[in-house]
Amino acid sequence: MVEVCGFNDWLIRMLRDYRCHKVILIQPEERKRCKTDRRDVAALSELQLGV
């Protein structure tokens, strides 16, 4: 799981080099007042993705 910001050129190159054909983007439904990466990852890991 990666949070991508404006400096994602390295990630795009790496995905292309590893022949990644599918990327799943997740957008939070609501913003939390107290945001941390640990909380974000915990919440995202609980999502049920129909992939």
N, C-alpha and C positions, 0 to 999 in steps of 0.2 A: 504494500500500500504506500503510495507516494502522494504527497500534497505538492501540486505543481504551482509555481509562481511565474513571474515574468522571465526567469532565466532557465528555460526548459530545453534549450537547444541540445544539450548533452543527452537528455532523455529521449528526444525524438531520434537522434542518431543511433543510440543504443537499441531502441526498439526496432529500428530499420535493420541494423546489423544482425539482430537475433531473429529476424524475419517474423516479427510479431504481426499478426493479421487482425487481431481484435483487441480493442481497448474499451474498458468499461469505465465510464465517468459517473461519479456519484456527487450529487448536489444536495446539501442538507436542506431539509424542509423548513427549518426555522433556525435563526441565529441565537446562540446562547450568550448571555452577558459575560460569563467567565469562561473564556475559550482557552483551552490548552491542547497541545498535540495528543497527550495521553487520553484526555476525555474524548477528543475527536475519534481516535482510533478505536477506543472502547465502544463508542456508539456505532461506528461503521461496521465493526465486527459482528454486531448483533443483527444487522439487516439481513433479510432473506431475499436473495437475488434470484430471479427466475431466469437463469442463464443456461 
